[in-house]
């Protein structure tokens, strides 16, 4: 199999192919990870925020659209084995980002967590580009690759943007969680961006509103039906509880 990292856009099936769409995000992620390796303090948090806004919608769309399709397309238990490995990597990313979002870590304690996050994200990209996506390419035609790309892109643009480790990594749980968590996350994104630009009194009110919505997201995540469909290996209790 040929890694999708080494193919032209035409070989991947064109601009709308799921293979091209995946690689496009992976290239952007690689740029951000190089920045993160050198970043500290406020700059580190800024880069992490950019990574979150890229990675979590990307992964949610994979788990909602692409991995279920692969489990149907790949023969035997191959689809189950390959997609579960990636789902487990996604779960670890959720945990690591939750830890980095905590205010309890010192700067010295943050560094090994950041290094592990970089390592897991690069492992995830390699697993997808070198094994999972080339297998998909072997088995389906260009039209199906483009149809998957359209569906994946539609979900990615309307997906949650923050870690939600207790929600199922598979349908129907993640699909049911998508709408409420997307509304909460993207509202929080707007509030946080406003707080960065606002004067002190307004900024503090915006930050409090964002934190209140974080509490709402936590309650949504604990709704039992949102765990339906998950594999036991990705089932966790809320690390923030």
C-alpha positions as CSV (number, residue, x, y, z in Angstrom):
1,X,0.0,0.0,0.0
2,X,1.1,3.5,-0.7
3,X,0.7,6.1,2.0
4,X,-1.6,8.9,1.1
5,X,1.1,11.3,2.3
6,X,3.0,10.5,-0.9
7,X,0.3,10.9,-3.5
8,X,-0.9,13.8,-5.6
9,X,-4.3,15.4,-5.2
10,X,-5.4,13.7,-8.4
11,X,-4.2,10.3,-7.2
12,X,-6.2,10.8,-4.0
13,X,-9.3,11.4,-6.0
14,X,-9.5,15.1,-6.3
15,X,-10.2,18.1,-4.1
16,X,-13.4,16.6,-2.5
17,X,-12.0,13.1,-1.9
18,X,-12.0,12.1,1.7
19,X,-8.3,11.2,1.3
20,X,-7.4,14.7,0.2
21,X,-9.5,16.3,2.9
22,X,-7.9,14.2,5.6
23,X,-4.4,14.9,4.4
24,X,-5.1,18.7,4.1
25,X,-5.9,18.7,7.9
26,X,-2.9,16.6,8.7
27,X,-0.6,19.0,6.9
28,X,-2.0,21.9,9.0
29,X,-1.7,19.8,12.2
30,X,1.9,19.1,11.4
31,X,2.6,22.8,11.1
32,X,0.9,23.5,14.5
33,X,2.7,20.6,16.2
34,X,6.1,22.1,15.1
35,X,5.0,25.4,16.6
36,X,3.9,23.7,19.8
37,X,7.2,22.0,20.3
38,X,8.9,25.4,20.7
39,X,6.1,27.2,22.5
40,X,5.8,28.1,26.2
41,X,3.5,30.0,28.4
42,X,0.8,32.1,26.7
43,X,2.1,31.1,23.2
44,X,1.8,27.4,24.1
45,X,-1.9,27.9,25.1
46,X,-2.6,29.8,22.0
47,X,-1.2,27.1,19.8
48,X,-3.1,24.4,21.8
49,X,-6.3,26.3,21.2
50,X,-5.7,26.2,17.5
51,X,-4.9,22.5,17.6
52,X,-8.1,21.8,19.5
53,X,-10.2,23.7,16.9
54,X,-8.7,21.6,14.2
55,X,-8.4,18.2,15.8
56,X,-11.7,17.8,17.6
57,X,-14.1,18.6,14.7
58,X,-11.8,16.4,12.4
59,X,-12.0,13.5,14.8
60,X,-15.7,13.8,15.5
61,X,-16.4,13.7,11.7
62,X,-14.2,10.6,11.4
63,X,-16.0,8.9,14.2
64,X,-19.4,9.8,13.0
65,X,-19.0,9.3,9.2
66,X,-15.7,7.7,8.1
67,X,-15.0,5.0,10.6
68,X,-18.6,3.5,10.5
69,X,-18.2,3.3,6.7
70,X,-14.8,1.6,7.0
71,X,-16.3,-1.0,9.3
72,X,-18.8,-1.8,6.6
73,X,-16.3,-1.7,3.7
74,X,-13.2,-3.5,5.1
75,X,-13.4,-7.3,5.1
76,X,-13.7,-9.5,8.2
77,X,-12.7,-7.8,11.4
78,X,-10.1,-5.6,9.8
79,X,-12.3,-2.4,9.9
80,X,-13.1,-3.0,13.6
81,X,-9.4,-3.5,14.5
82,X,-8.1,-0.5,12.6
83,X,-10.8,2.0,13.6
84,X,-10.7,0.9,17.2
85,X,-7.0,1.6,17.4
86,X,-7.6,5.2,16.1
87,X,-10.6,5.7,18.4
88,X,-8.3,4.7,21.4
89,X,-5.8,7.3,20.2
90,X,-8.6,9.9,20.0
91,X,-9.7,9.0,23.5
92,X,-6.1,9.6,24.8
93,X,-6.0,13.0,23.0
94,X,-9.3,13.9,24.8
95,X,-7.7,13.0,28.2
96,X,-4.5,14.9,27.5
97,X,-6.2,18.1,26.5
98,X,-8.5,17.9,29.5
99,X,-5.4,17.8,31.7
100,X,-3.8,20.7,29.8
101,X,-7.0,22.7,30.2
102,X,-6.7,22.3,34.0
103,X,-5.3,25.2,35.9
104,X,-3.7,22.8,38.4
105,X,-0.6,21.9,36.4
106,X,2.6,23.9,36.8
107,X,4.6,24.9,33.7
108,X,7.0,22.1,34.5
109,X,4.2,19.5,34.8
110,X,2.7,20.7,31.5
111,X,5.7,19.9,29.4
112,X,5.5,16.0,29.5
113,X,1.8,16.2,28.9
114,X,2.3,18.4,25.8
115,X,5.1,16.0,24.6
116,X,2.8,13.0,24.9
117,X,0.0,14.9,23.1
118,X,2.4,15.6,20.2
119,X,3.4,12.0,20.1
120,X,-0.1,10.6,20.1
121,X,-1.3,13.0,17.4
122,X,1.6,12.0,15.2
123,X,0.9,8.3,15.8
124,X,-2.7,8.9,14.8
125,X,-1.7,10.6,11.6
126,X,0.7,7.8,10.7
127,X,-1.9,5.1,11.4
128,X,-4.5,6.9,9.2
129,X,-2.2,7.9,6.3
130,X,0.0,4.7,6.1
131,X,-2.6,1.9,6.9
132,X,-6.2,2.8,7.3
133,X,-6.9,5.2,4.5
134,X,-4.8,3.3,1.9
135,X,-6.9,0.3,2.7
136,X,-10.0,2.3,2.0
137,X,-8.4,3.6,-1.3
138,X,-7.9,0.0,-2.4
139,X,-11.5,-1.0,-2.0
140,X,-13.7,1.9,-3.2
141,X,-13.8,4.1,-6.3
142,X,-13.3,7.8,-6.7
143,X,-17.0,8.6,-6.6
144,X,-17.4,7.0,-3.2
145,X,-14.3,8.7,-1.9
146,X,-15.8,12.0,-2.9
147,X,-19.2,11.2,-1.4
148,X,-17.4,10.3,1.9
149,X,-15.4,13.6,1.6
150,X,-18.6,15.6,1.2
151,X,-20.3,13.9,4.2
152,X,-17.2,14.2,6.4
153,X,-16.7,17.9,5.5
154,X,-20.4,18.7,6.3
155,X,-20.1,17.1,9.8
156,X,-16.6,18.6,10.4
157,X,-17.9,22.1,9.9
158,X,-20.7,21.7,12.5
159,X,-18.9,19.5,15.1
160,X,-17.8,20.1,18.7
161,X,-14.5,21.9,19.1
162,X,-13.4,20.8,22.5
163,X,-12.6,17.5,24.4
164,X,-15.5,15.4,25.6
165,X,-13.9,12.2,26.9
166,X,-17.0,10.5,28.3
167,X,-19.1,10.7,25.2
168,X,-19.0,7.5,23.0
169,X,-16.5,7.5,20.2
170,X,-19.2,5.7,18.0
171,X,-22.8,6.2,16.8
172,X,-25.4,6.5,18.0
173,X,-24.0,8.1,21.2
174,X,-21.6,10.6,19.5
175,X,-24.3,11.5,16.9
176,X,-26.8,12.3,19.7
177,X,-24.1,14.4,21.5
178,X,-23.1,16.3,18.5
179,X,-25.7,19.0,18.3
180,X,-25.8,20.1,22.0
181,X,-22.1,20.0,22.4
182,X,-21.5,21.8,19.2
183,X,-23.7,24.7,20.3
184,X,-22.0,24.9,23.7
185,X,-18.5,24.6,22.3
186,X,-18.8,27.1,19.5
187,X,-20.6,29.6,21.8
188,X,-17.7,29.2,24.3
189,X,-15.2,29.8,21.4
190,X,-17.0,33.1,20.6
191,X,-17.1,34.1,24.3
192,X,-13.4,33.3,24.8
193,X,-12.4,35.2,21.7
194,X,-14.4,38.2,22.9
195,X,-12.7,38.0,26.3
196,X,-9.3,38.2,24.7
197,X,-10.3,41.5,23.0
198,X,-12.4,43.1,25.7
199,X,-11.5,45.4,28.6
200,X,-11.1,43.9,32.0
201,X,-14.7,44.0,33.4
202,X,-16.3,42.8,30.2
203,X,-13.6,40.1,29.7
204,X,-14.3,38.7,33.2
205,X,-18.0,38.5,32.5
206,X,-17.3,36.7,29.2
207,X,-15.0,34.2,30.9
208,X,-17.6,33.5,33.6
209,X,-20.2,32.9,30.9
210,X,-17.8,30.5,29.1
211,X,-17.2,28.6,32.4
212,X,-20.9,28.3,33.0
213,X,-21.3,26.7,29.6
214,X,-18.4,24.4,30.4
215,X,-20.5,23.2,33.3
216,X,-23.5,22.7,31.0
217,X,-21.3,20.6,28.6
218,X,-20.3,18.5,31.6
219,X,-23.9,17.7,32.4
220,X,-24.7,16.9,28.8
221,X,-21.7,14.5,28.6
222,X,-23.0,12.6,31.6
223,X,-26.4,11.7,30.0
224,X,-26.3,8.0,29.7
225,X,-27.6,7.6,26.2
226,X,-24.6,9.5,24.9
227,X,-22.5,6.4,25.7
228,X,-24.5,4.1,23.6
229,X,-22.5,2.3,20.9
230,X,-19.1,2.8,22.4
231,X,-16.5,0.0,22.6
232,X,-15.7,-0.9,26.2
233,X,-12.0,0.0,25.7
234,X,-12.9,3.7,25.2
235,X,-15.4,3.9,28.1
236,X,-14.1,6.1,30.8
237,X,-15.4,8.0,33.8
238,X,-15.2,11.8,33.5
239,X,-11.6,12.8,34.4
240,X,-12.9,16.2,35.5
241,X,-15.3,14.8,38.1
